[in-house]
Amino acid sequence: MGRLKKLIGARIKEIRTKRGLTQEQLSVKTNIALSTICRLENGINMPREENLEALSKVLDVNIDAFFKFEHYEGDRNSRLIKIFDMLHKLSDEEIVMVQKIITSLLA
């Protein structure tokens, strides 16, 4: 759940900054406490449904826009972390097979 909170928070911040709003302005327009906006954007809290509705209205996006973060997962470091996580779950035999595949790709 922690990763999801961080991704949603990053999307809220990204959309807010694209709209040229400060956290304070968004707080006033949505009637959501500034501290809550900060905690949401920093991935500390998961937004409640009523907050998502208020944010989507003020930021002029559908609620599903807060859950579109494919572009965050496409950077090199994220991909390497995902690969490492997948490798970590493999057996020794499977790791040897993956190593051979990678070696053949790089040859």
N, CA, C and O atoms as a DFTB+ gen file, in Angstrom:
428 C
 N C O
     1  1       0.831      -1.200       0.000
     2  2       0.000       0.000       0.000
     3  2       0.867       1.253       0.000
     4  3       0.459       2.288      -0.526
     5  1       2.068       1.168       0.588
     6  2       2.933       2.334       0.668
     7  2       3.323       2.878      -0.692
     8  3       3.342       4.089      -0.908
     9  1       3.639       1.961      -1.619
    10  2       4.029       2.389      -2.962
    11  2       2.853       3.062      -3.676
    12  3       3.029       4.061      -4.373
    13  1       1.675       2.513      -3.497
    14  2       0.484       3.090      -4.126
    15  2       0.230       4.499      -3.606
    16  3      -0.079       5.401      -4.384
    17  1       0.357       4.694      -2.293
    18  2       0.158       6.029      -1.718
    19  2       1.160       7.016      -2.321
    20  3       0.803       8.153      -2.628
    21  1       2.395       6.590      -2.488
    22  2       3.422       7.476      -3.045
    23  2       3.121       7.817      -4.503
    24  3       3.289       8.963      -4.919
    25  1       2.679       6.828      -5.278
    26  2       2.363       7.069      -6.685
    27  2       1.163       8.008      -6.838
    28  3       1.183       8.916      -7.669
    29  1       0.126       7.787      -6.038
    30  2      -1.050       8.666      -6.097
    31  2      -0.659      10.074      -5.675
    32  3      -1.069      11.051      -6.303
    33  1       0.124      10.179      -4.623
    34  2       0.590      11.492      -4.168
    35  2       1.396      12.219      -5.230
    36  3       1.239      13.424      -5.425
    37  1       2.253      11.489      -5.909
    38  2       3.055      12.087      -6.981
    39  2       2.161      12.580      -8.114
    40  3       2.417      13.633      -8.699
    41  1       1.108      11.816      -8.425
    42  2       0.179      12.237      -9.478
    43  2      -0.589      13.489      -9.077
    44  3      -0.780      14.392      -9.891
    45  1      -1.030      13.543      -7.822
    46  2      -1.739      14.740      -7.353
    47  2      -0.835      15.952      -7.496
    48  3      -1.252      16.992      -8.005
    49  1       0.391      15.815      -7.050
    50  2       1.353      16.931      -7.137
    51  2       1.621      17.307      -8.592
    52  3       1.650      18.488      -8.938
    53  1       1.815      16.303      -9.438
    54  2       2.085      16.565     -10.855
    55  2       0.931      17.335     -11.498
    56  3       1.159      18.313     -12.209
    57  1      -0.284      16.905     -11.257
    58  2      -1.451      17.565     -11.850
    59  2      -1.609      18.972     -11.277
    60  3      -1.899      19.920     -12.007
    61  1      -1.416      19.099      -9.964
    62  2      -1.529      20.422      -9.317
    63  2      -0.527      21.405      -9.912
    64  3      -0.880      22.540     -10.231
    65  1       0.718      20.971     -10.059
    66  2       1.738      21.897     -10.581
    67  2       1.487      22.220     -12.055
    68  3       1.767      23.334     -12.496
    69  1       0.964      21.261     -12.819
    70  2       0.614      21.552     -14.217
    71  2      -0.497      22.593     -14.305
    72  3      -0.577      23.344     -15.277
    73  1      -1.350      22.634     -13.290
    74  2      -2.437      23.623     -13.253
    75  2      -1.959      24.959     -12.677
    76  3      -2.724      25.921     -12.611
    77  1      -0.695      25.010     -12.263
    78  2      -0.130      26.259     -11.745
    79  2      -0.622      26.628     -10.361
    80  3      -0.649      27.805     -10.001
    81  1      -1.009      25.638      -9.587
    82  2      -1.527      25.903      -8.245
    83  2      -0.491      25.537      -7.184
    84  3       0.263      24.577      -7.341
    85  1      -0.466      26.308      -6.118
    86  2       0.331      25.947      -4.954
    87  2      -0.489      25.006      -4.092
    88  3      -1.694      24.854      -4.293
    89  1       0.167      24.382      -3.136
    90  2      -0.573      23.536      -2.200
    91  2      -1.587      24.363      -1.427
    92  3      -2.698      23.906      -1.159
    93  1      -1.202      25.571      -1.075
    94  2      -2.107      26.446      -0.329
    95  2      -3.353      26.772      -1.146
    96  3      -4.469      26.720      -0.629
    97  1      -3.164      27.108      -2.416
    98  2      -4.301      27.423      -3.283
    99  2      -5.215      26.213      -3.449
   100  3      -6.439      26.341      -3.424
   101  1      -4.613      25.043      -3.619
   102  2      -5.412      23.830      -3.763
   103  2      -6.188      23.548      -2.485
   104  3      -7.338      23.109      -2.527
   105  1      -5.559      23.800      -1.367
   106  2      -6.223      23.613      -0.073
   107  2      -7.458      24.498       0.038
   108  3      -8.525      24.032       0.439
   109  1      -7.319      25.748      -0.310
   110  2      -8.442      26.693      -0.223
   111  2      -9.550      26.297      -1.192
   112  3     -10.724      26.282      -0.821
   113  1      -9.182      25.976      -2.436
   114  2     -10.186      25.669      -3.456
   115  2     -10.936      24.362      -3.184
   116  3     -12.100      24.221      -3.557
   117  1     -10.266      23.413      -2.538
   118  2     -10.893      22.111      -2.283
   119  2     -11.492      22.006      -0.883
   120  3     -12.245      21.079      -0.583
   121  1     -11.147      22.966      -0.039
   122  2     -11.554      22.910       1.370
   123  2     -10.964      21.676       2.075
   124  3     -11.575      21.096       2.972
   125  1      -9.768      21.303       1.639
   126  2      -9.016      20.222       2.268
   127  2      -7.863      20.887       3.010
   128  3      -7.181      21.748       2.454
   129  1      -7.645      20.500       4.244
   130  2      -6.590      21.111       5.056
   131  2      -5.243      21.037       4.346
   132  3      -4.924      20.036       3.705
   133  1      -4.462      22.097       4.465
   134  2      -3.141      22.147       3.845
   135  2      -2.283      20.970       4.312
   136  3      -1.559      20.371       3.516
   137  1      -2.364      20.648       5.574
   138  2      -1.576      19.521       6.091
   139  2      -1.968      18.211       5.419
   140  3      -1.124      17.343       5.197
   141  1      -3.247      18.071       5.097
   142  2      -3.718      16.870       4.401
   143  2      -3.174      16.836       2.983
   144  3      -2.726      15.791       2.511
   145  1      -3.212      17.984       2.299
   146  2      -2.648      18.065       0.944
   147  2      -1.182      17.649       0.982
   148  3      -0.739      16.860       0.147
   149  1      -0.434      18.170       1.938
   150  2       0.993      17.835       2.072
   151  2       1.180      16.334       2.296
   152  3       2.028      15.712       1.658
   153  1       0.397      15.759       3.193
   154  2       0.526      14.327       3.486
   155  2       0.131      13.475       2.283
   156  3       0.723      12.422       2.046
   157  1      -0.860      13.923       1.529
   158  2      -1.253      13.180       0.330
   159  2      -0.139      13.210      -0.706
   160  3       0.247      12.171      -1.241
   161  1       0.377      14.403      -0.986
   162  2       1.406      14.536      -2.008
   163  2       2.711      13.841      -1.632
   164  3       3.467      13.422      -2.508
   165  1       2.975      13.719      -0.353
   166  2       4.194      13.039       0.098
   167  2       3.996      11.541       0.276
   168  3       4.908      10.836       0.709
   169  1       2.811      11.058      -0.057
   170  2       2.546       9.629       0.008
   171  2       2.428       9.081       1.412
   172  3       2.623       7.887       1.637
   173  1       2.110       9.945       2.356
   174  2       1.964       9.516       3.745
   175  2       0.558       8.982       3.987
   176  3       0.378       7.969       4.663
   177  1      -0.437       9.670       3.429
   178  2      -1.838       9.262       3.579
   179  2      -2.419       8.841       2.245
   180  3      -2.028       9.337       1.189
   181  1      -3.358       7.918       2.316
   182  2      -4.144       7.539       1.142
   183  2      -5.349       8.467       1.101
   184  3      -6.025       8.638       2.116
   185  1      -5.635       9.075      -0.057
   186  2      -6.767      10.007      -0.107
   187  2      -8.104       9.305       0.092
   188  3      -8.330       8.211      -0.426
   189  1      -8.977       9.947       0.842
   190  2     -10.339       9.454       1.008
   191  2     -11.132       9.781      -0.257
   192  3     -10.752      10.656      -1.035
   193  1     -12.219       9.077      -0.443
   194  2     -13.034       9.251      -1.646
   195  2     -13.506      10.694      -1.813
   196  3     -13.451      11.243      -2.914
   197  1     -13.972      11.310      -0.722
   198  2     -14.467      12.684      -0.842
   199  2     -13.342      13.659      -1.205
   200  3     -13.582      14.660      -1.881
   201  1     -12.118      13.370      -0.758
   202  2     -10.985      14.225      -1.131
   203  2     -10.632      14.048      -2.605
   204  3     -10.318      15.016      -3.298
   205  1     -10.686      12.796      -3.079
   206  2     -10.432      12.559      -4.504
   207  2     -11.457      13.287      -5.364
   208  3     -11.116      13.847      -6.406
   209  1     -12.699      13.279      -4.929
   210  2     -13.751      13.976      -5.685
   211  2     -13.492      15.481      -5.710
   212  3     -13.611      16.116      -6.758
   213  1     -13.141      16.048      -4.565
   214  2     -12.864      17.489      -4.505
   215  2     -11.635      17.840      -5.341
   216  3     -11.635      18.836      -6.064
   217  1     -10.604      17.032      -5.240
   218  2      -9.385      17.283      -6.019
   219  2      -9.660      17.187      -7.516
   220  3      -9.189      18.018      -8.293
   221  1     -10.417      16.178      -7.918
   222  2     -10.688      16.010      -9.349
   223  2     -11.506      17.166      -9.895
   224  3     -11.310      17.592     -11.033
   225  1     -12.427      17.675      -9.080
   226  2     -13.259      18.794      -9.516
   227  2     -12.410      20.053      -9.704
   228  3     -12.500      20.722     -10.733
   229  1     -11.597      20.364      -8.714
   230  2     -10.783      21.587      -8.763
   231  2      -9.679      21.480      -9.821
   232  3      -9.381      22.451     -10.518
   233  1      -9.080      20.300      -9.932
   234  2      -7.988      20.122     -10.898
   235  2      -8.496      19.797     -12.295
   236  3      -7.711      19.676     -13.235
   237  1      -9.814      19.657     -12.427
   238  2     -10.462      19.425     -13.719
   239  2      -9.954      18.162     -14.407
   240  3      -9.572      18.182     -15.577
   241  1      -9.959      17.056     -13.649
   242  2      -9.596      15.749     -14.184
   243  2     -10.580      14.716     -13.646
   244  3     -11.230      14.930     -12.623
   245  1     -10.677      13.605     -14.345
   246  2     -11.454      12.478     -13.823
   247  2     -10.665      11.852     -12.678
   248  3      -9.439      11.945     -12.637
   249  1     -11.360      11.227     -11.767
   250  2     -10.686      10.600     -10.625
   251  2      -9.646       9.582     -11.082
   252  3      -8.605       9.428     -10.444
   253  1      -9.921       8.893     -12.172
   254  2      -8.960       7.883     -12.616
   255  2      -7.609       8.480     -13.017
   256  3      -6.622       7.751     -13.111
   257  1      -7.548       9.787     -13.252
   258  2      -6.271      10.434     -13.582
   259  2      -5.269      10.294     -12.441
   260  3      -4.062      10.292     -12.681
   261  1      -5.745      10.178     -11.216
   262  2      -4.855      10.028     -10.070
   263  2      -4.234       8.636      -9.997
   264  3      -3.302       8.403      -9.227
   265  1      -4.757       7.713     -10.802
   266  2      -4.270       6.342     -10.781
   267  2      -3.521       5.977     -12.061
   268  3      -3.266       4.801     -12.317
   269  1      -3.174       6.964     -12.852
   270  2      -2.409       6.732     -14.078
   271  2      -0.963       7.142     -13.820
   272  3      -0.613       8.319     -13.903
   273  1      -0.143       6.166     -13.511
   274  2       1.247       6.474     -13.216
   275  2       2.208       5.534     -13.933
   276  3       3.293       5.241     -13.432
   277  1       1.806       5.070     -15.094
   278  2       2.680       4.204     -15.865
   279  2       4.001       4.893     -16.188
   280  3       5.054       4.256     -16.200
   281  1       3.940       6.188     -16.446
   282  2       5.156       6.909     -16.819
   283  2       6.150       6.988     -15.662
   284  3       7.344       7.166     -15.905
   285  1       5.698       6.860     -14.412
   286  2       6.622       6.845     -13.280
   287  2       7.398       5.534     -13.234
   288  3       8.543       5.492     -12.783
   289  1       6.770       4.479     -13.698
   290  2       7.389       3.171     -13.615
   291  2       8.260       2.872     -14.821
   292  3       8.830       1.785     -14.915
   293  1       8.372       3.806     -15.734
   294  2       9.127       3.575     -16.948
   295  2      10.562       4.064     -16.905
   296  3      11.309       3.838     -17.858
   297  1      10.971       4.724     -15.840
   298  2      12.340       5.215     -15.819
   299  2      13.311       4.066     -15.545
   300  3      12.922       3.013     -15.039
   301  1      14.547       4.285     -15.881
   302  2      15.576       3.245     -15.811
   303  2      15.700       2.648     -14.413
   304  3      15.723       1.427     -14.263
   305  1      15.781       3.487     -13.399
   306  2      15.959       2.974     -12.039
   307  2      14.781       2.113     -11.604
   308  3      14.972       1.065     -10.985
   309  1      13.562       2.548     -11.924
   310  2      12.382       1.761     -11.558
   311  2      12.402       0.402     -12.244
   312  3      12.062      -0.615     -11.639
   313  1      12.800       0.395     -13.505
   314  2      12.860      -0.873     -14.233
   315  2      13.907      -1.799     -13.630
   316  3      13.666      -2.996     -13.473
   317  1      15.068      -1.245     -13.294
   318  2      16.119      -2.068     -12.696
   319  2      15.686      -2.626     -11.345
   320  3      15.982      -3.777     -11.023
   321  1      14.994      -1.825     -10.563
   322  2      14.498      -2.287      -9.268
   323  2      13.490      -3.415      -9.466
   324  3      13.519      -4.413      -8.745
   325  1      12.595      -3.253     -10.449
   326  2      11.619      -4.308     -10.725
   327  2      12.316      -5.603     -11.137
   328  3      11.951      -6.689     -10.685
   329  1      13.325      -5.474     -12.002
   330  2      14.060      -6.660     -12.453
   331  2      14.746      -7.332     -11.271
   332  3      14.690      -8.553     -11.127
   333  1      15.393      -6.539     -10.427
   334  2      16.060      -7.094      -9.256
   335  2      15.064      -7.802      -8.345
   336  3      15.345      -8.891      -7.844
   337  1      13.917      -7.195      -8.130
   338  2      12.886      -7.817      -7.300
   339  2      12.435      -9.154      -7.883
   340  3      12.233     -10.123      -7.151
   341  1      12.281      -9.201      -9.202
   342  2      11.874     -10.445      -9.844
   343  2      12.968     -11.501      -9.700
   344  3      12.682     -12.661      -9.403
   345  1      14.222     -11.096      -9.913
   346  2      15.335     -12.035      -9.804
   347  2      15.465     -12.584      -8.389
   348  3      15.800     -13.751      -8.188
   349  1      15.203     -11.750      -7.445
   350  2      15.344     -12.137      -6.046
   351  2      14.425     -13.301      -5.685
   352  3      14.714     -14.061      -4.761
   353  1      13.325     -13.438      -6.410
   354  2      12.340     -14.489      -6.121
   355  2      12.646     -15.809      -6.839
   356  3      11.988     -16.818      -6.587
   357  1      13.643     -15.803      -7.731
   358  2      13.941     -16.989      -8.526
   359  2      14.793     -17.988      -7.752
   360  3      15.498     -17.642      -6.803
   361  1      14.701     -19.222      -8.189
   362  2      15.566     -20.271      -7.634
   363  2      16.965     -20.108      -8.225
   364  3      17.165     -19.340      -9.165
   365  1      17.925     -20.833      -7.669
   366  2      19.295     -20.772      -8.184
   367  2      19.355     -21.216      -9.640
   368  3      20.061     -20.612     -10.448
   369  1      18.617     -22.269      -9.975
   370  2      18.573     -22.761     -11.363
   371  2      18.037     -21.691     -12.309
   372  3      18.585     -21.475     -13.390
   373  1      16.979     -21.035     -11.898
   374  2      16.370     -20.004     -12.746
   375  2      17.311     -18.808     -12.912
   376  3      17.358     -18.194     -13.978
   377  1      18.040     -18.487     -11.879
   378  2      19.000     -17.376     -11.976
   379  2      20.095     -17.700     -12.983
   380  3      20.502     -16.833     -13.755
   381  1      20.572     -18.933     -12.982
   382  2      21.582     -19.346     -13.953
   383  2      21.025     -19.210     -15.362
   384  3      21.726     -18.748     -16.262
   385  1      19.776     -19.607     -15.562
   386  2      19.151     -19.506     -16.881
   387  2      19.033     -18.036     -17.311
   388  3      19.330     -17.697     -18.457
   389  1      18.605     -17.178     -16.401
   390  2      18.481     -15.750     -16.711
   391  2      19.856     -15.161     -17.036
   392  3      19.989     -14.349     -17.952
   393  1      20.869     -15.573     -16.284
   394  2      22.218     -15.078     -16.543
   395  2      22.668     -15.461     -17.955
   396  3      23.283     -14.653     -18.651
   397  1      22.367     -16.678     -18.373
   398  2      22.726     -17.115     -19.730
   399  2      21.993     -16.298     -20.776
   400  3      22.574     -15.917     -21.792
   401  1      20.727     -16.028     -20.534
   402  2      19.946     -15.220     -21.474
   403  2      20.535     -13.822     -21.594
   404  3      20.715     -13.308     -22.698
   405  1      20.831     -13.217     -20.463
   406  2      21.395     -11.863     -20.471
   407  2      22.748     -11.847     -21.156
   408  3      23.041     -10.937     -21.932
   409  1      23.574     -12.841     -20.880
   410  2      24.891     -12.937     -21.509
   411  2      24.755     -13.031     -23.019
   412  3      25.510     -12.390     -23.751
   413  1      23.790     -13.832     -23.496
   414  2      23.608     -13.967     -24.945
   415  2      23.083     -12.672     -25.558
   416  3      23.407     -12.363     -26.705
   417  1      22.280     -11.909     -24.819
   418  2      21.790     -10.633     -25.334
   419  2      22.900      -9.603     -25.464
   420  3      22.893      -8.780     -26.379
   421  1      23.838      -9.655     -24.556
   422  2      24.916      -8.663     -24.527
   423  2      26.107      -9.037     -25.409
   424  3      27.006      -8.223     -25.618
   425  1      26.115     -10.259     -25.923
   426  2      27.252     -10.730     -26.743
   427  2      27.237     -10.108     -28.120
   428  3      28.115     -10.391     -28.935
